């Protein structure tokens, strides 16, 4: 399957270090900028939006594709394509279904270095939010740009790190949209067992500088890597608690389920 993707998409083949064990692959999946082709499909459910107690289900399709530039540098692309269904998320706004805004991040990742604390991986680059939403209530309607970065340490199955980005609006597709000026911070910690179970804790926090409003969900997930035929797949289940919800945002407890398809060399 990897060879087919390489041929069709023009992805340069990564170095073949031989087959990876499930525990090694689970550790790579804990690294958001690993040199590993993967396609996560993440389904989320939240409720408690606004006075009408609205609800939302959205699926994020999140392909991660690395491009080896040379022996010392890899370009890792991460794309998040959201498909959402929601009901009364903005007062009595009724139901909407369609695409949200697409986020693309490009990380220049140097070769991992070994330190006394573990294997250090980091990457920086630009991030672009494309105004692909099919309804004004599903996205910002604004092209936004900004920097992004990731840094993490891995040792003995543990992964500790953080992903950050900031987005400034540069072009609007509608006149009724507020300025985009958002910071996103995702500290994370996970532990992968030798039999490829992974336990993770993170917060996908954001701050809207225009509205001066925080949004802080705390996610706990459990994942298991398995094989169907020759296809490696990771299943993930989790709960989310909105420790500090945005104004009129989701509240209480949410849920997450994800399936990740892996295409290791």
C-alpha positions in Angstrom: 0.0 0.0 0.0 2.9 2.4 0.8 4.4 1.7 -2.6 1.1 2.6 -4.3 0.8 5.9 -2.3 4.4 6.7 -3.1 3.8 6.2 -6.8 0.4 8.0 -7.0 1.3 11.0 -4.8 5.0 11.4 -5.7 6.1 10.8 -2.2 9.8 10.0 -2.0 10.4 6.7 -0.4 11.8 6.9 3.2 14.7 4.8 4.2 13.8 1.1 4.8 15.1 0.2 8.2 13.2 -3.1 8.1 9.8 -4.0 9.6 8.9 -2.2 12.8 7.3 -4.0 15.8 3.9 -2.9 17.0 5.4 -1.3 20.1 7.8 0.7 17.9 4.9 1.8 15.7 2.8 2.8 18.7 5.7 5.0 19.8 5.9 6.6 16.4 2.2 7.3 16.5 2.7 9.1 19.8 5.0 11.5 17.8 2.9 13.9 15.7 5.9 14.5 13.3 7.2 11.0 13.0 8.5 9.8 9.6 5.5 7.6 9.1 2.6 7.8 6.7 -0.7 7.6 8.6 -4.3 8.5 8.1 -6.2 9.0 11.3 -10.0 9.4 11.2 -11.0 11.0 14.5 -14.7 11.3 15.5 -15.7 13.7 18.3 -18.9 14.4 20.1 -19.6 17.4 22.3 -22.7 19.0 23.8 -23.7 22.0 25.9 -23.4 24.7 23.3 -25.0 27.9 24.3 -28.4 28.5 25.9 -30.0 25.9 23.6 -27.6 23.1 24.9 -26.6 22.4 21.3 -24.6 19.4 20.2 -22.0 18.6 17.5 -20.4 15.6 15.9 -17.4 16.1 13.8 -15.0 13.8 12.0 -11.4 15.0 11.4 -9.6 13.2 8.6 -5.9 13.9 9.4 -3.4 12.5 6.9 0.3 12.8 7.9 2.8 12.5 5.1 6.6 12.8 5.5 8.9 13.8 2.7 12.6 13.1 3.1 14.5 16.2 1.9 17.9 14.9 2.7 19.8 12.7 5.2 19.3 15.4 7.9 15.9 16.9 7.2 12.3 15.7 6.7 9.3 17.8 5.7 6.2 16.4 7.6 2.8 17.6 6.4 -0.3 17.3 8.7 -3.7 18.1 7.2 -6.9 18.3 9.2 -10.1 18.1 7.2 -13.2 18.4 9.4 -16.7 17.1 8.4 -19.3 18.2 10.9 -23.0 17.8 11.9 -24.3 20.1 14.5 -27.6 21.3 16.0 -28.4 24.5 17.8 -24.8 25.4 18.5 -25.5 29.1 18.1 -28.8 29.6 19.9 -31.7 28.1 18.0 -29.7 27.9 14.8 -31.0 24.6 13.7 -29.0 21.9 12.0 -25.9 22.2 9.7 -23.9 19.5 8.0 -20.8 19.9 5.8 -17.1 20.8 5.7 -15.3 23.0 8.2 -12.1 24.9 7.7 -9.1 22.9 6.6 -5.8 23.3 8.6 -2.5 22.4 6.9 0.7 22.4 8.9 4.2 22.0 7.4 7.0 21.0 9.8 10.7 21.0 8.9 12.1 18.2 11.2 15.8 17.7 11.8 17.2 14.2 12.6 16.2 13.1 16.1 19.0 13.6 18.7 19.7 11.6 21.8 19.8 13.4 25.1 20.1 12.3 28.7 16.3 12.8 29.0 15.5 10.8 25.9 15.2 11.1 22.1 14.5 14.7 21.2 12.4 15.4 18.1 11.3 18.9 17.1 10.0 20.7 14.0 8.8 24.1 13.0 7.1 25.7 10.0 4.0 27.5 8.7 0.4 26.6 9.2 -2.5 27.6 6.9 -6.2 27.5 7.7 -8.1 27.4 4.4 -11.8 28.7 4.4 -13.3 25.5 3.1 -16.4 25.6 5.3 -19.7 25.0 3.5 -21.8 26.9 6.0 -21.1 30.1 7.9 -21.6 28.3 11.2 -19.1 25.6 10.4 -16.0 27.8 10.0 -14.5 31.2 10.2 -14.8 32.1 6.5 -11.2 33.5 6.7 -7.9 32.5 5.2 -5.5 32.5 8.2 -1.7 32.0 8.4 0.9 31.6 11.2 3.7 29.7 12.7 3.6 26.2 14.2 6.0 24.0 16.1 6.3 20.7 17.9 8.9 19.5 20.4 8.9 16.1 22.3 11.0 13.7 24.2 10.6 9.9 24.0 12.1 7.3 26.4 11.1 3.8 27.6 7.7 4.1 26.1 7.0 7.6 27.4 6.3 10.6 25.1 6.2 14.1 26.5 5.9 17.2 24.4 3.8 20.0 23.1 2.4 21.3 19.8 1.6 25.0 19.3 0.4 27.3 16.5 -0.9 30.7 16.0 -3.3 31.9 13.3 -3.9 35.5 12.0 -6.6 36.1 9.5 -5.3 37.6 6.3 -8.3 37.4 3.9 -12.1 37.1 4.5 -14.6 35.4 2.3 -17.5 37.1 4.2 -17.9 40.5 5.6 -19.7 39.4 8.8 -16.8 37.3 10.2 -14.7 38.5 13.2 -11.0 38.9 13.0 -9.0 35.6 13.4 -6.3 35.9 16.0 -6.0 32.5 17.8 -3.3 30.7 19.7 -3.5 26.9 20.0 -1.4 24.9 22.6 -1.5 21.1 23.0 0.8 19.7 25.7 0.7 15.9 25.7 2.0 12.9 27.6 1.5 9.3 26.7 2.8 5.8 27.6 3.0 3.0 25.1 3.3 -0.6 26.5 5.3 -3.4 24.9 2.1 -4.9 23.6 1.1 -1.7 21.8 -1.5 -0.3 24.2 -1.1 3.5 24.5 -2.5 5.7 27.3 -2.6 9.4 26.6 -3.5 12.7 28.3 -3.5 16.1 26.6 -5.2 19.4 26.5 -6.1 21.0 23.2 -6.3 24.6 24.5 -6.9 27.7 22.5 -7.1 31.4 23.2 -9.1 33.8 21.0 -7.3 37.1 21.3 -10.2 39.0 19.6 -12.9 37.7 22.0 -10.4 37.4 24.9 -11.8 33.9 25.5 -10.1 30.6 26.6 -11.1 27.1 25.6 -9.5 24.3 27.6 -10.6 20.7 27.1 -8.7 17.8 28.8 -8.6 14.5 26.8 -7.8 11.1 28.1 -7.6 8.3 25.6 -6.7 4.6 25.3 -5.4 3.2 22.0 -4.5 -0.3 20.7 -2.5 -1.1 17.6 -3.5 -4.2 15.8 -3.2 -5.9 12.3 -5.9 -6.9 9.8 -4.2 -9.0 7.2 -1.2 -6.8 6.3 -2.8 -3.5 7.3 -1.7 -1.9 10.6 -4.6 -0.1 12.4 -4.8 1.7 15.7 -8.1 2.1 17.5 -8.5 4.8 20.0 -11.3 5.6 22.6 -11.5 8.5 25.0 -13.4 11.1 27.0 -13.0 14.8 27.2 -13.8 17.2 30.0 -14.2 20.9 29.3 -12.3 22.4 32.2 -12.8 26.0 30.8 -15.2 26.1 27.9 -15.4 29.0 25.5 -18.3 31.4 25.8 -21.3 29.6 24.1 -18.9 26.7 23.4 -19.3 23.0 24.4 -19.5 22.1 28.1 -19.3 19.1 30.4 -18.2 15.7 29.0 -17.4 14.9 25.4 -16.3 11.7 23.7 -13.7 10.7 21.0 -13.2 7.6 18.8 -10.5 7.3 16.2 -9.2 4.8 13.7 -5.7 5.3 12.3 -4.4 3.5 9.2 -0.6 3.1 9.1 1.6 2.6 6.1 5.1 1.9 7.4 8.0 1.1 5.1 
